[in-house]
Amino acid sequence: MISGRGFEIEEATIDGIHRAFESRDLTAAQLVGYYLDRIRALNPAVRAVVETDRAGALDRAARLDRAGWAGPVRGLRGIPVLLKDNIGTGTETRLNTTAGSLALLGAAPRGSGAARRLRRAGAVVVGKASLSEWANFRSFTASDGWSARGGQGRNPYVLSADPCGSSSGSAIAVAANMVAVALGTETDGSIICPAAANSVVGIKPTLHLGVVNEISVAVFVSSPICRTVSDAVHVLDAIVGYDPDDAEATKLASKYIPQGGYKQFLNLEGLKGKRLGILRKRFFEFPPNSVQKKERMKEYGQPIFLRAQKTSGIGPVERSAISRMNQLSKEGLEMLMMKNQLDAVITPNATATSILAIGGYPGISVPAGYDKAGVPFGICFGGLKGSEPKLIEIAYAFEQATAVRKPPTFKSSLTAKSELTTEC
């Protein structure tokens, strides 16, 4: 365990790590080495990581150490990060980008704007996080967090509980202190749901603030998953903005980025004066979920791919449906919030992610508690396009007032006691 003069690596924040760099209590190489060792120790149990770049990450960390840590350390300098395995890293690392599929091993896609921005901010990419294969676009029956490449990702609080997806590995790794921060992606629920299920913070930004890839009319948005709202905002500041590789989309969304960034909205009194709409009637019940039943299936198949092959792309019927969804957004959440002068809407877990997805709206999930079996649940604050400043104020104030998050227990089942040691 790395510690010194008040610094503890367990549950360490970006600000805490930077203070340790400045005080010479910690080096980037020590930090990266610690997380790589922890990945090696815990990954067989939770399957959160599909690949690491040990040599490359340690080399980058050593170069940062040689450059020195004089003065205030800013951005994400020296911060280890995992990227979801559908976020391209290009040729700057030895890492594959496969979306969890064995079919893409060895492929060399171009690097993503998010990865370039992370490096520019000083982050150290240590590896790739597992995910639901093809970000849940392979099969209707596949278990959350399963991929051919990574196997079945497991919830670190209760190993038999649903880790949710598709950014399962990013959430699992951050929750289990296997990395400082991680990036995931979301179209509909892929950040909000695993963040809630694994007791971490996930920010799904306004559509196009950071684009990874497009599937038909669905767009993956690069999104931070971290242990605290503050850390998530640090990462958000680093990854948003204009990207020449996605020029048209990101140029339009850049108008929502506030001058001075998002950290200025980390306000302890951020809930004061806010009007919040609370979903009082749930869409459905939340029974305890288990990956075990689905895991017993011999194979999941690829029905989504097969159905997609039989289509001819976006035609009149699809365009009409898209137009109708856009109209429903304007007549639905937008009208509701404006009529009631709401700053945000509140929902448990991921019950409203489809509403946010259809409208391209942002949302933030924050840990809200644990059920009797120890399985985490979260609270999601959602708003209209560009409302990240308000959502950050609300989420940060809620997090600081409740202080719900605690490290995982690694219970083997919904009834068992913790059986896994986490010392490295």
C-alpha positions as CSV (number, residue, x, y, z in Angstrom):
1,M,0.0,0.0,0.0
2,I,1.4,3.4,-1.0
3,S,0.9,6.1,1.7
4,G,2.8,8.9,3.3
5,R,2.2,12.1,5.3
6,G,-1.6,11.7,5.1
7,F,-1.8,10.3,1.5
8,E,-3.5,7.0,1.0
9,I,-3.7,5.4,-2.5
10,E,-7.0,3.6,-1.7
11,E,-9.9,5.9,-2.9
12,A,-7.3,8.5,-4.0
13,T,-8.7,11.5,-5.9
14,I,-7.0,13.5,-8.7
15,D,-6.4,16.4,-6.4
16,G,-5.0,14.2,-3.7
17,I,-2.7,12.5,-6.1
18,H,-1.5,15.8,-7.5
19,R,-0.7,17.1,-3.9
20,A,1.3,13.9,-3.3
21,F,3.3,14.6,-6.5
22,E,4.0,18.2,-5.4
23,S,5.1,17.1,-1.9
24,R,7.3,14.3,-3.4
25,D,5.4,11.7,-1.4
26,L,4.6,9.9,-4.7
27,T,5.9,9.6,-8.2
28,A,3.9,8.8,-11.3
29,A,5.9,5.6,-11.9
30,Q,5.0,4.4,-8.4
31,L,1.3,5.2,-8.9
32,V,1.1,3.5,-12.3
33,G,3.0,0.5,-11.0
34,Y,0.6,0.2,-8.1
35,Y,-2.5,0.2,-10.3
36,L,-0.9,-2.2,-12.7
37,D,-0.2,-4.6,-9.8
38,R,-3.7,-4.2,-8.5
39,I,-5.1,-5.0,-11.9
40,R,-3.0,-8.1,-12.0
41,A,-4.2,-9.2,-8.6
42,L,-8.0,-8.4,-8.9
43,N,-8.7,-8.9,-12.6
44,P,-9.1,-12.7,-12.5
45,A,-12.0,-12.2,-10.1
46,V,-13.8,-9.2,-11.7
47,R,-12.7,-9.2,-15.4
48,A,-12.7,-5.5,-15.7
49,V,-9.6,-5.1,-17.9
50,V,-8.9,-6.8,-21.2
51,E,-5.3,-5.5,-21.8
52,T,-2.6,-3.4,-20.2
53,D,0.4,-1.6,-21.7
54,R,2.7,-2.0,-18.8
55,A,5.9,-1.0,-20.6
56,G,4.4,2.0,-22.4
57,A,2.6,3.3,-19.3
58,L,5.6,3.0,-17.0
59,D,7.8,4.7,-19.7
60,R,5.3,7.7,-19.9
61,A,5.1,7.9,-16.2
62,A,8.9,7.9,-15.9
63,R,9.2,10.7,-18.4
64,L,6.7,12.8,-16.4
65,D,8.7,12.2,-13.3
66,R,11.9,13.3,-15.0
67,A,10.2,16.5,-16.1
68,G,9.5,17.3,-12.5
69,W,6.6,18.3,-10.4
70,A,7.4,21.9,-9.5
71,G,4.5,24.3,-9.0
72,P,0.8,23.4,-9.0
73,V,0.1,20.2,-11.0
74,R,-2.7,20.8,-13.4
75,G,-5.0,18.9,-15.7
76,L,-4.7,15.1,-15.6
77,R,-0.9,15.1,-15.4
78,G,0.3,11.7,-14.2
79,I,-3.2,10.3,-13.7
80,P,-3.6,6.7,-14.8
81,V,-6.7,6.0,-16.9
82,L,-8.4,3.0,-18.5
83,L,-10.2,3.4,-21.8
84,K,-13.2,1.4,-22.7
85,D,-12.3,-1.1,-25.4
86,N,-14.2,0.7,-28.1
87,I,-12.2,4.0,-27.7
88,G,-9.3,4.0,-30.2
89,T,-5.8,4.8,-29.0
90,G,-4.1,4.8,-32.4
91,T,-0.5,4.0,-32.7
92,E,0.6,5.8,-29.6
93,T,0.2,2.7,-27.5
94,R,0.5,-1.1,-27.9
95,L,-3.2,-1.5,-27.2
96,N,-5.8,-3.1,-29.3
97,T,-9.3,-1.6,-29.9
98,T,-11.8,-4.5,-30.4
99,A,-15.1,-3.6,-28.8
100,G,-14.7,-6.8,-26.9
101,S,-14.7,-8.9,-30.1
102,L,-11.9,-11.4,-31.0
103,A,-12.6,-10.6,-34.6
104,L,-10.8,-7.2,-34.3
105,L,-7.7,-8.3,-32.5
106,G,-4.7,-6.8,-34.3
107,A,-6.7,-4.2,-36.1
108,A,-5.3,-0.7,-35.9
109,P,-8.2,1.9,-35.9
110,R,-7.3,5.6,-35.8
111,G,-7.0,7.1,-32.4
112,S,-10.0,8.9,-30.9
113,G,-10.2,12.6,-30.1
114,A,-10.8,11.6,-26.4
115,A,-7.6,9.7,-26.2
116,R,-5.6,12.5,-27.8
117,R,-7.1,15.0,-25.3
118,L,-6.3,12.8,-22.4
119,R,-2.7,12.6,-23.4
120,R,-2.6,16.3,-24.0
121,A,-3.8,16.8,-20.4
122,G,-1.0,14.6,-19.1
123,A,-2.9,11.4,-18.4
124,V,-1.2,8.0,-18.6
125,V,-3.3,5.4,-20.5
126,V,-2.6,2.1,-18.7
127,G,-4.9,-0.2,-20.6
128,K,-8.3,-1.1,-22.0
129,A,-11.5,-1.8,-19.9
130,S,-13.8,-4.6,-20.7
131,L,-17.4,-4.0,-22.0
132,S,-20.5,-5.7,-23.1
133,E,-19.4,-6.9,-26.6
134,W,-20.0,-4.3,-29.3
135,A,-21.4,-2.1,-26.6
136,N,-24.5,-4.3,-26.4
137,F,-25.0,-4.2,-30.1
138,R,-24.3,-7.9,-30.6
139,S,-27.1,-9.8,-28.9
140,F,-30.4,-9.3,-27.2
141,T,-29.7,-12.1,-24.7
142,A,-26.0,-11.6,-23.8
143,S,-25.3,-10.8,-20.2
144,D,-24.3,-7.3,-19.1
145,G,-20.5,-7.0,-19.1
146,W,-19.9,-10.1,-21.2
147,S,-17.6,-10.2,-24.2
148,A,-15.8,-12.9,-26.1
149,R,-12.5,-11.2,-25.4
150,G,-13.0,-10.2,-21.8
151,G,-15.3,-12.9,-20.4
152,Q,-17.9,-12.0,-17.8
153,G,-17.3,-8.7,-15.9
154,R,-18.4,-9.0,-12.3
155,N,-19.7,-6.4,-9.8
156,P,-17.0,-5.9,-7.1
157,Y,-19.6,-5.4,-4.4
158,V,-21.4,-8.7,-5.0
159,L,-19.7,-10.8,-7.6
160,S,-23.0,-12.5,-8.7
161,A,-24.8,-9.2,-9.1
162,D,-25.4,-7.5,-12.4
163,P,-22.5,-5.0,-13.2
164,C,-24.7,-3.4,-15.9
165,G,-23.3,-2.2,-19.2
166,S,-22.0,-1.5,-21.6
167,S,-19.2,0.4,-19.9
168,S,-19.0,-2.3,-17.3
169,G,-15.3,-2.7,-17.1
170,S,-14.7,1.0,-16.7
171,A,-17.1,1.2,-13.7
172,I,-15.8,-2.1,-12.1
173,A,-12.2,-1.0,-12.3
174,V,-12.8,2.4,-10.8
175,A,-15.0,1.0,-8.1
176,A,-12.4,-1.6,-7.2
177,N,-9.5,1.0,-7.1
178,M,-7.8,-0.7,-10.0
179,V,-7.3,2.7,-11.7
180,A,-7.7,6.3,-10.8
181,V,-10.2,7.2,-13.5
182,A,-11.7,5.7,-16.6
183,L,-13.5,6.6,-19.8
184,G,-16.6,4.8,-21.1
185,T,-19.1,5.6,-23.8
186,E,-22.9,6.0,-23.8
187,T,-25.7,6.0,-26.3
188,D,-28.5,4.8,-23.9
189,G,-27.6,3.9,-20.3
190,S,-24.0,2.6,-20.9
191,I,-22.5,5.1,-18.4
192,I,-25.4,5.8,-16.1
193,C,-26.3,2.2,-15.5
194,P,-22.9,0.7,-14.6
195,A,-22.0,3.8,-12.6
196,A,-25.1,3.2,-10.4
197,A,-24.6,-0.6,-10.2
198,N,-20.9,-0.2,-9.1
199,S,-21.2,2.8,-6.8
200,V,-19.2,5.3,-8.8
201,V,-19.9,8.6,-10.6
202,G,-20.7,8.7,-14.3
203,I,-21.3,11.8,-16.4
204,K,-23.1,11.4,-19.7
205,P,-22.5,14.7,-21.5
206,T,-24.7,16.5,-24.0
207,L,-24.7,14.7,-27.3
208,H,-21.6,15.4,-29.4
209,L,-19.5,17.0,-26.7
210,G,-17.2,14.0,-27.4
211,V,-17.9,11.5,-30.2
212,V,-16.3,8.0,-30.5
213,N,-18.3,6.3,-33.1
214,E,-21.7,6.1,-34.7
215,I,-24.0,3.0,-35.0
216,S,-26.8,3.9,-37.5
217,V,-28.4,7.0,-35.8
218,A,-26.9,6.1,-32.4
219,V,-23.9,8.0,-31.3
220,F,-21.4,6.9,-28.6
221,V,-20.5,9.9,-26.4
222,S,-17.1,9.7,-24.5
223,S,-17.9,9.9,-20.8
224,P,-15.9,9.9,-17.5
225,I,-16.4,7.2,-14.8
226,C,-14.8,8.2,-11.5
227,R,-15.1,7.7,-7.8
228,T,-16.1,11.3,-7.1
229,V,-18.0,14.1,-8.9
230,S,-14.9,16.3,-8.7
231,D,-12.7,13.7,-10.5
232,A,-15.4,13.2,-13.2
233,V,-15.5,16.9,-13.8
234,H,-11.7,17.0,-14.1
235,V,-11.9,14.4,-16.8
236,L,-14.8,16.1,-18.5
237,D,-12.9,19.3,-18.8
238,A,-10.1,17.4,-20.5
239,I,-12.1,15.5,-23.1
240,V,-14.8,18.0,-24.3
241,G,-14.4,20.4,-27.2
242,Y,-14.0,20.7,-30.9
243,D,-12.5,17.6,-32.6
244,P,-11.4,18.0,-36.3
245,D,-12.1,14.3,-36.9
246,D,-15.8,14.9,-35.9
247,A,-15.8,18.5,-36.9
248,E,-19.5,19.1,-37.8
249,A,-20.9,17.4,-34.7
250,T,-18.4,18.7,-32.1
251,K,-18.5,22.3,-33.5
252,L,-22.2,22.5,-32.8
253,A,-21.9,21.0,-29.3
254,S,-19.0,23.2,-28.3
255,K,-21.3,26.2,-27.8
256,Y,-22.5,24.5,-24.6
257,I,-19.0,24.4,-23.0
258,P,-18.7,27.2,-20.4
259,Q,-15.8,29.6,-20.4
260,G,-13.4,28.5,-17.7
261,G,-14.6,24.9,-17.8
262,Y,-16.7,22.8,-15.5
263,K,-14.7,22.8,-12.3
264,Q,-16.0,26.2,-11.3
265,F,-19.4,24.5,-10.7
266,L,-18.2,22.2,-7.9
267,N,-20.3,24.1,-5.4
268,L,-21.1,22.8,-1.9
269,E,-24.3,24.8,-2.0
270,G,-25.2,23.8,-5.5
271,L,-28.6,22.4,-4.4
272,K,-29.8,25.7,-2.9
273,G,-32.6,27.3,-5.0
274,K,-32.7,24.4,-7.5
275,R,-36.1,23.1,-8.7
276,L,-36.0,19.3,-9.1
277,G,-38.6,17.1,-10.7
278,I,-38.8,13.7,-9.0
279,L,-40.1,10.6,-10.8
280,R,-42.5,9.2,-8.2
281,K,-44.0,6.4,-10.2
282,R,-41.4,3.9,-11.3
283,F,-41.4,2.4,-14.7
284,F,-40.7,-1.1,-13.3
285,E,-39.5,-2.9,-10.2
286,F,-35.8,-3.6,-9.5
287,P,-35.4,-7.3,-8.4
288,P,-32.0,-8.5,-7.5
289,N,-30.2,-9.3,-10.8
290,S,-27.7,-12.1,-11.4
291,V,-25.4,-12.8,-14.3
292,Q,-25.3,-16.5,-13.4
293,K,-28.4,-17.6,-15.3
294,K,-27.4,-16.0,-18.5
295,E,-23.8,-17.1,-18.1
296,R,-25.0,-20.7,-18.3
297,M,-26.1,-20.2,-21.9
298,K,-23.8,-22.0,-24.3
299,E,-23.6,-19.0,-26.7
300,Y,-25.2,-15.7,-27.2
301,G,-25.2,-15.5,-31.0
302,Q,-25.3,-12.2,-32.9
303,P,-28.9,-11.6,-33.8
304,I,-28.5,-7.8,-33.9
305,F,-25.8,-8.0,-36.5
306,L,-27.8,-10.5,-38.5
307,R,-30.9,-8.2,-38.5
308,A,-28.8,-5.2,-39.4
309,Q,-27.4,-7.0,-42.4
310,K,-30.9,-7.5,-43.8
311,T,-31.6,-3.7,-43.8
312,S,-30.7,-1.2,-46.4
313,G,-29.6,1.6,-44.1
314,I,-31.7,4.7,-43.1
315,G,-34.8,4.9,-45.3
316,P,-38.0,6.8,-45.2
317,V,-39.5,4.7,-42.4
318,E,-36.4,5.2,-40.2
319,R,-36.2,8.9,-41.0
320,S,-39.8,9.3,-40.0
321,A,-39.2,7.5,-36.7
322,I,-36.2,9.7,-36.0
323,S,-38.3,12.8,-36.7
324,R,-41.0,11.5,-34.4
325,M,-38.5,10.9,-31.6
326,N,-37.2,14.4,-31.9
327,Q,-40.7,15.8,-31.7
328,L,-41.5,13.6,-28.7
329,S,-38.4,15.1,-26.9
330,K,-39.6,18.6,-27.5
331,E,-43.1,17.8,-26.4
332,G,-41.9,15.6,-23.5
333,L,-39.0,16.4,-21.3
334,E,-38.3,19.8,-22.7
335,M,-41.9,20.9,-22.3
336,L,-42.1,19.4,-18.8
337,M,-39.0,21.1,-17.6
338,M,-39.8,24.5,-19.1
339,K,-43.4,24.4,-17.9
340,N,-42.4,23.6,-14.3
341,Q,-39.2,25.7,-14.4
342,L,-37.1,22.7,-13.4
343,D,-33.3,22.7,-13.2
344,A,-33.1,18.9,-13.3
345,V,-35.1,15.7,-13.1
346,I,-34.3,12.9,-10.6
347,T,-34.6,9.2,-11.3
348,P,-33.3,6.0,-9.5
349,N,-30.6,4.1,-11.2
350,A,-31.0,4.1,-15.0
351,T,-34.8,4.3,-15.4
352,A,-34.8,7.4,-17.6
353,T,-31.7,6.9,-19.8
354,S,-33.8,6.3,-22.9
355,I,-35.4,9.7,-22.5
356,L,-32.0,11.3,-22.2
357,A,-30.7,9.3,-25.1
358,I,-33.5,10.3,-27.5
359,G,-33.1,14.0,-26.8
360,G,-29.3,14.0,-26.6
361,Y,-29.6,15.2,-23.0
362,P,-26.9,15.0,-20.3
363,G,-27.1,13.1,-17.0
364,I,-25.0,12.4,-14.0
365,S,-25.2,9.3,-11.8
366,V,-24.0,9.5,-8.2
367,P,-23.9,6.7,-5.6
368,A,-27.1,6.8,-3.4
369,G,-26.9,3.7,-1.3
370,Y,-26.8,-0.1,-1.0
371,D,-29.6,-2.7,-0.7
372,K,-29.8,-5.4,2.0
373,A,-27.5,-7.7,0.0
374,G,-24.9,-4.9,-0.4
375,V,-25.6,-4.2,-4.1
376,P,-25.2,-0.5,-4.9
377,F,-27.8,1.8,-6.4
378,G,-27.5,5.3,-7.7
379,I,-29.4,8.5,-8.3
380,C,-29.4,10.1,-11.8
381,F,-29.8,13.9,-12.3
382,G,-30.8,14.7,-15.9
383,G,-31.4,17.9,-17.7
384,L,-31.7,19.6,-21.1
385,K,-28.8,20.1,-23.6
386,G,-26.0,22.2,-22.2
387,S,-27.2,21.9,-18.6
388,E,-24.0,20.3,-17.3
389,P,-23.2,23.3,-15.1
390,K,-26.4,22.9,-13.1
391,L,-26.2,19.1,-13.0
392,I,-22.6,19.3,-11.7
393,E,-23.7,21.8,-8.9
394,I,-26.6,19.5,-7.9
395,A,-24.6,16.2,-8.1
396,Y,-21.6,17.6,-6.2
397,A,-23.7,19.1,-3.4
398,F,-25.7,15.8,-3.1
399,E,-22.5,13.7,-3.0
400,Q,-20.8,15.9,-0.4
401,A,-23.9,16.0,1.8
402,T,-24.6,12.2,1.7
403,A,-21.0,10.7,1.4
404,V,-22.6,7.4,0.4
405,R,-19.7,5.7,-1.5
406,K,-17.6,3.0,0.2
407,P,-15.0,0.6,-1.2
408,P,-16.3,-2.7,-2.5
409,T,-16.8,-5.9,-0.5
410,F,-16.2,-8.6,-3.1
411,K,-19.0,-10.8,-1.8
412,S,-19.3,-14.0,-3.8
413,S,-23.1,-13.9,-3.9
414,L,-26.1,-12.0,-2.7
415,T,-26.0,-13.9,0.6
416,A,-22.3,-14.6,1.1
417,K,-19.7,-12.7,3.1
418,S,-16.6,-11.1,1.5
419,E,-14.1,-13.8,0.5
420,L,-11.6,-11.8,-1.6
421,T,-8.6,-10.0,-0.1
422,T,-7.7,-6.7,-1.8
423,E,-4.2,-6.0,-0.5
424,C,-1.5,-5.7,-3.2
